[in-house]
Amino acid sequence: MGLLSRLSKAKRRQMFGHFVLYTMPILSYAMVAVSFLWLLALPHRSYSKVTYISENALQPGAANVQFDWNDFVVAEAYRQTVNIISELPPLERAEALRREFAQVGLKSATQNYTLHTSTVTRHGVNTYAIFYAPRSDGTEALILSAPWKSRNPKFTANTNGVAMLLALAKVFKRGSHFSKDIIFVISDGDTEGLQAWLKAYHGNEERTKTRFEETLHIRSGAIQAALNLDFAGTGDYNVLGIFFEGVNGQLPNLDMINTVVEIARGKAPVEITLHDDIMPYTESMPRNYTNSLNKMFYMMKYQAAGTPTGNHGVYLKYKIDAITLYGFDKPGWPSPRYNLFRLGAVVESTVRSLNNLLEHLHQSFFFYLLSGVRRYTSIGLYMPPIIILGVSFILQALSLWGISSDLPLELKVLSEAKATAIVLPYSRRSRNLRVATTVVNLSFITGYGTFYLLTTNLGFPGETPLIKLIASVGICSTLVFSAVSTAHIRHRVLKERQIKANSADKTPEKNIAELIPAADWIILKTFILALSALFVTTLSALNFSLAVFIGTTIVLPYKFFRPCSKRFLSAVQAAVLVMISPPGLLFATAWWFSKDVGLILSWAIEGYEVLGTWLLPTLCCIYWPINLAAIVMVLLPVS
């Protein structure tokens, strides 16, 4: 009976060992396929739902707008005024805008700010005014903002946007039905102007390198929501785009987008789309899937970058739901063109809906993917594939850990006069972790050093971000060369010791494990896969799109690559890993968008220093160290 019991236990161990060593890798690759197919299925209409208004208090389009033809004439007059003001220096321009708000009867002021980063120093002047609602106690407010500089590179100024802001200020001044104050902000520069204004308004000490020379002279209550207007030029438009991605992939409450979409489909419909891309609806299911895939990819691309697609993204850092309305002219698009008259009605109606709010927007979703203006995918459907991808890393890491002991420990059980060997993958046998831990630790130290070098002004002549990146690449190359050379020397010495021990035949059996180490690359690859799983799954909760792009980029190289006895194959694998490293991706991006490498690098550094984006520290401090360890792994000797 005892023999049968021992045999049963041995068989169970043998089955478990077979599962770990053989079934886990196959299951790991199957999970990668499932993850990829799931991600590709997300744009399909079966995986999305029709959007709807969750907050009943909004009542979009229910209020009668007051923006009439006379206000349209006023907006056109303001457009001419803005054209004249645009020729003035920033300080005089801001003062002229302040006077325009004052003539309407609003309290107005200007704010000077100075921006210092490791690459540039900028000065600017913001203009702002406040309409104090007669039926309000001043505890809540809404914001209408317009940047002086438009995202459209064809125009030097956001002329129609600023003119619309001034015209709406005059319309709201004569209204008595508002329950919230309305703040009008015309920001200078790019996003740093509004960032300076918001920080001064909230009075917090956020870690940025922006220094404000002036505090705000007038203020209102807590900001509930904001609309940012970007209508470049002086012409008409035929499409209204919505930009909604914020800093580090933050998203506004979905009801913000749904409200504008519902109003734009009202009595005087306006063609509306996501971002600045529009595709027609067709009855062809493959064509509709392609359009949805394209729109979802655009959203994920903007979200992964972590940089806001407009000034609205700065509001999201302060838990203020905001979007940017962007007017553009789509050549050849059949939809009717609209001017400031219809545009003013859409904006006023949206503000009237937000004025109905009794509290912050909270009923609808904050985590979603959009495949169209009226189709969304919730977090419950798009999160599983990236988690499955992370689990696939873990399964392969567990399998490698099972075969990484210095010597396979065998349990021999006598059964029917035959010996059965059972490998114990998770035995307590010691493993040699020195090489793997040293490489990983040095890789992370190098990554943090690179990040410090890129974000620190060292003050040497000719200092540029590109020069510092080249220096970082040199340091990383030295690390890889040193680690690989040391590993090859160690491998040769241990192999000679093994040969001598076998020839002498005097080495105790218990010391053989010290002379015949397991392949160092197996332990190192186990660490790489485990760190990749931790990195991708954790990042997915913070910025899903960035986690998807990184996970799909590294999954196949990290899972398939391994050292080869043929040096050429190892060199090819190392070259592929260099191509997907941060410097390789930087040069590929510069080539794809026909941009200067230094310009893209400066953009990433400025995004971190001004807005606190995570893209640069994520790539330097986590992604690049794991990538360096993978390069070392494929170049290690094969046992």
Residue pairs with C-beta under 8 A, 6 or more apart in sequence:
3 414
3 415
6 413
7 413
7 415
10 411
10 413
10 415
10 420
10 422
13 411
13 422
13 424
14 420
14 422
14 423
16 425
17 402
17 422
17 423
17 424
17 425
20 398
20 399
20 402
20 425
20 426
21 399
21 402
21 403
21 423
21 425
24 395
24 396
24 398
24 399
24 402
25 395
25 396
25 399
27 395
28 392
28 393
28 395
28 396
28 399
28 559
29 392
29 559
31 388
31 389
31 391
31 392
31 395
32 389
32 392
32 555
32 556
32 559
34 385
34 388
35 385
35 386
35 388
35 389
35 392
36 385
36 552
38 384
38 385
38 388
39 385
39 548
39 552
40 293
41 47
42 48
42 296
42 369
42 371
42 377
42 381
42 382
42 385
43 289
43 292
43 293
43 295
43 296
43 371
44 289
44 292
45 288
45 289
45 292
45 375
47 377
47 381
48 292
48 371
48 372
48 375
48 376
48 377
49 375
49 376
49 377
49 378
50 374
50 375
51 254
51 257
51 258
51 261
51 373
51 374
51 375
51 376
52 258
53 60
53 255
53 258
53 259
53 262
53 364
54 254
54 255
54 258
54 363
54 364
55 255
55 357
55 361
55 362
55 363
55 364
57 356
57 357
57 358
58 255
58 259
58 353
58 354
58 356
58 357
59 353
59 356
60 258
60 259
60 262
60 263
60 349
60 350
60 353
61 262
61 263
61 266
61 267
61 349
61 353
62 353
63 349
63 352
63 353
65 345
65 348
65 349
65 352
66 171
66 174
66 175
66 348
67 167
67 168
67 171
67 341
67 344
67 345
67 348
69 341
71 167
71 170
71 171
71 344
72 167
72 339
72 340
72 341
72 344
74 167
74 170
75 163
75 164
75 166
75 167
75 340
75 341
75 344
76 163
76 340
78 100
78 162
78 163
78 166
78 167
79 159
79 160
79 163
79 234
79 340
81 100
81 163
81 166
82 157
82 159
82 162
82 163
82 166
83 159
83 234
85 93
85 96
85 97
86 93
86 156
86 157
86 159
88 96
90 123
90 124
90 125
90 188
91 112
91 125
93 125
93 148
94 110
94 125
94 126
94 127
94 186
94 188
95 110
97 127
97 162
97 166
97 186
98 108
98 109
98 110
98 127
98 129
99 108
100 166
101 108
101 127
101 129
101 166
101 169
101 184
102 108
102 129
104 129
104 166
104 169
104 170
104 173
105 173
106 129
106 130
106 131
106 169
106 173
106 184
107 129
107 130
107 132
107 218
108 127
108 128
108 129
108 130
108 218
109 127
109 128
109 129
109 216
109 217
109 218
110 125
110 126
110 127
110 128
110 214
111 125
111 126
111 127
111 128
111 196
111 197
111 200
111 212
111 214
111 215
111 216
112 123
112 124
112 125
112 213
112 214
113 123
113 124
113 125
113 126
113 188
113 192
113 193
113 196
113 197
113 210
113 211
113 212
113 213
113 214
114 121
114 122
114 123
114 210
114 211
114 212
114 213
115 121
115 122
115 123
115 124
115 189
115 192
115 196
115 209
115 210
115 211
115 610
116 209
116 210
116 211
117 209
117 605
117 606
117 609
117 610
118 209
118 455
118 456
118 457
118 465
118 605
118 609
119 465
119 602
119 605
119 606
120 602
120 606
122 189
122 192
124 187
124 188
124 189
124 192
124 193
124 196
125 188
126 185
126 186
126 187
126 188
126 193
126 194
126 196
126 197
127 185
127 186
128 183
128 184
128 185
128 186
128 197
128 216
128 218
129 169
129 183
129 184
130 141
130 181
130 182
130 183
130 184
130 218
130 219
130 220
131 169
131 172
131 173
131 178
131 181
131 182
131 183
131 184
132 138
132 181
132 220
133 178
133 179
133 180
133 181
133 182
134 176
134 178
135 176
135 177
135 178
135 179
136 178
136 179
136 180
136 181
137 221
138 181
138 220
138 221
139 221
139 222
140 179
140 180
140 181
140 221
140 222
140 223
140 224
141 180
141 181
141 182
141 183
141 220
141 221
141 222
141 223
141 224
142 180
142 181
142 182
142 183
142 223
142 224
142 225
142 226
142 227
142 351
142 354
142 355
143 182
143 183
143 184
143 185
143 223
143 225
143 226
143 227
143 315
143 320
143 322
144 165
144 168
144 182
144 183
144 184
144 185
144 226
144 227
144 229
144 347
144 351
145 165
145 184
145 185
145 186
145 187
145 194
145 226
145 227
145 228
145 229
145 311
146 158
146 161
146 162
146 164
146 165
146 185
146 186
146 187
146 228
146 229
146 230
147 158
147 161
147 186
147 187
147 189
147 190
147 193
147 194
147 228
147 230
147 310
147 311
148 157
148 158
148 162
148 186
148 187
148 188
148 189
148 193
149 156
149 157
149 158
149 188
149 189
149 190
150 157
150 158
150 161
150 230
150 231
150 232
150 233
151 230
151 232
151 309
151 310
151 326
152 230
152 232
152 233
152 328
154 232
154 233
155 232
155 233
157 232
158 229
158 230
158 231
158 232
159 231
159 232
159 233
159 234
160 231
160 232
160 233
160 234
160 327
160 340
160 343
161 229
161 230
161 231
161 232
162 186
163 340
164 229
164 231
164 340
164 343
164 344
164 347
165 184
165 186
165 229
167 340
167 344
168 184
168 344
168 347
168 348
168 351
169 182
169 184
171 344
171 348
172 178
172 182
172 351
177 355
178 355
179 355
179 356
180 224
180 354
180 355
180 357
181 220
181 221
182 351
183 220
183 223
185 194
185 197
187 193
187 194
187 197
187 311
191 308
191 311
191 313
191 314
191 610
191 611
192 210
192 610
194 311
194 314
194 315
195 208
195 210
195 314
195 610
195 611
196 210
196 212
197 216
198 314
198 315
198 317
198 318
199 206
199 208
199 210
199 212
200 212
200 214
200 215
200 216
201 216
201 219
201 223
202 318
206 317
206 612
207 612
208 609
208 610
208 611
208 612
209 609
209 610
210 610
223 315
223 318
223 320
224 320
224 321
224 354
224 357
224 360
224 361
225 256
225 320
225 321
225 322
225 354
225 357
225 361
226 312
226 315
226 320
226 321
226 322
227 312
227 322
227 323
227 325
227 347
227 350
227 351
227 354
228 310
228 311
228 312
228 315
228 322
228 323
228 324
228 325
229 324
229 325
229 347
230 243
230 310
230 311
230 324
230 325
230 326
230 327
231 237
231 325
231 326
231 327
231 343
232 327
235 329
236 329
236 337
236 338
236 339
237 327
237 328
237 329
237 337
237 338
237 343
238 271
238 329
238 330
238 333
238 335
238 336
238 337
238 338
239 271
239 272
239 273
239 278
239 327
239 328
239 329
239 330
239 333
239 335
240 264
240 270
240 271
240 272
240 273
240 325
240 326
240 327
240 338
240 343
240 346
241 272
241 273
241 274
241 275
241 276
241 277
241 278
241 325
241 326
241 327
241 328
242 257
242 260
242 261
242 272
242 273
242 274
242 275
242 323
242 324
242 325
242 326
242 373
243 275
243 302
243 309
243 310
243 312
243 323
243 324
243 326
244 251
244 252
244 256
244 257
244 309
244 312
244 323
244 324
245 251
245 299
245 302
245 303
245 308
245 309
245 313
246 252
246 308
246 312
246 313
246 314
246 315
246 316
246 317
246 322
247 306
247 307
247 308
247 313
247 314
247 316
247 317
247 611
247 612
247 613
248 306
248 542
248 543
248 612
248 613
248 614
249 303
249 304
249 306
249 542
249 543
249 544
249 545
249 546
250 313
250 316
250 317
251 303
251 316
251 366
251 367
251 368
252 312
252 316
252 321
252 322
252 323
252 361
252 366
253 321
253 361
253 362
253 363
253 364
253 365
253 366
254 364
254 365
254 366
254 368
254 376
255 361
255 363
255 364
256 321
256 322
256 323
256 361
257 323
257 370
257 373
258 364
259 350
259 353
259 354
260 272
260 323
260 325
260 346
260 350
261 272
261 373
261 374
263 346
263 349
263 350
263 353
264 270
264 271
264 272
264 346
265 272
266 349
268 338
268 342
268 345
270 338
270 342
270 343
270 346
271 278
271 333
271 335
271 336
272 373
273 373
274 295
274 298
274 299
274 370
274 372
274 373
275 295
275 298
275 299
275 302
275 309
275 326
276 326
276 328
277 294
277 295
277 298
278 330
278 333
279 291
279 294
279 295
281 288
281 291
282 288
291 372
292 371
292 372
292 375
293 371
295 370
295 371
295 372
296 369
296 370
296 371
296 377
299 369
299 370
299 545
300 369
300 544
300 545
300 548
300 549
301 545
302 309
303 543
303 544
303 545
303 546
304 543
304 545
304 546
304 548
304 549
305 615
306 543
306 546
306 607
306 613
306 614
306 615
307 313
307 603
307 607
307 611
307 613
307 615
308 314
308 316
308 611
309 324
310 324
310 326
311 324
312 322
312 323
312 324
313 322
313 611
314 611
315 321
315 322
316 322
317 611
317 612
319 360
321 360
321 361
325 346
325 347
327 343
329 337
365 376
365 378
365 379
367 378
367 379
367 544
368 376
368 377
368 378
368 379
369 376
369 377
369 382
369 544
370 376
370 377
371 377
379 544
382 544
383 540
383 544
386 536
386 537
386 540
386 544
386 547
386 548
386 551
387 537
387 540
389 536
389 551
389 552
389 555
390 532
390 533
390 534
390 536
390 537
390 540
390 551
391 533
392 555
392 559
393 529
393 530
393 532
393 533
393 536
393 555
393 558
393 559
394 529
394 530
394 533
396 529
396 559
397 525
397 526
397 529
397 530
397 533
400 522
400 523
400 525
400 526
400 529
401 425
401 426
401 526
402 425
402 426
403 425
403 518
403 522
404 431
404 518
404 522
404 523
404 526
405 425
405 427
405 429
405 430
405 431
405 518
406 429
406 430
406 431
406 432
406 513
406 514
406 516
406 517
406 518
407 429
407 512
407 513
407 516
408 423
409 423
409 424
409 427
409 429
410 421
410 422
410 423
411 421
411 422
411 424
412 419
412 420
412 421
413 419
413 420
413 422
429 513
430 513
431 518
431 523
432 517
432 518
432 520
432 523
433 523
435 487
435 490
435 520
435 523
435 524
435 636
436 520
436 523
436 524
436 526
436 527
437 527
438 483
439 483
439 524
439 629
439 632
439 633
440 524
440 527
440 531
440 625
440 629
442 479
442 483
443 479
443 624
443 625
443 626
443 628
443 629
443 632
444 621
444 625
446 475
446 476
446 479
446 624
446 625
446 628
447 620
447 621
447 622
447 624
447 625
447 628
448 620
448 621
449 472
449 475
450 472
450 475
450 476
450 620
450 624
451 616
451 617
451 620
451 621
453 468
453 471
453 472
454 465
454 468
454 469
454 472
454 601
454 605
454 616
454 620
455 605
455 608
455 609
455 616
457 463
458 468
464 598
465 598
465 601
465 602
465 605
466 597
466 598
466 601
469 583
469 586
469 601
473 583
476 624
476 628
479 628
480 628
480 631
480 632
480 635
483 632
484 632
484 635
484 636
487 520
487 632
487 636
487 637
488 636
488 637
491 520
491 637
491 639
494 515
494 516
494 517
497 515
498 515
498 516
501 507
501 512
501 515
507 515
517 639
518 639
519 563
519 636
519 637
519 638
519 639
520 636
520 637
520 639
521 562
521 563
521 633
521 634
521 636
521 638
524 629
524 632
524 633
524 636
525 558
525 562
525 633
527 629
528 558
528 626
528 629
528 630
528 633
529 558
529 559
531 626
532 554
532 558
532 626
535 550
535 622
535 623
535 626
536 547
536 550
536 551
537 547
539 546
539 547
539 550
539 618
540 547
540 548
540 551
542 614
543 614
546 615
546 618
550 623
553 580
554 580
554 626
554 627
557 573
557 576
557 577
557 580
557 630
558 630
561 573
561 576
561 577
561 630
561 633
561 634
562 633
562 634
563 570
563 633
563 634
563 635
563 636
563 637
563 638
564 570
564 573
564 634
564 638
565 638
570 634
570 635
573 634
574 631
574 634
574 635
577 627
577 630
577 631
577 634
578 584
578 631
579 588
580 627
581 624
581 627
581 628
581 631
582 619
582 620
582 623
582 624
582 627
586 597
586 600
586 601
587 597
589 595
589 600
590 596
590 597
590 599
590 600
593 600
604 613
604 615
604 616
605 616
607 613
607 615
607 616
608 614
608 615
608 616
608 617
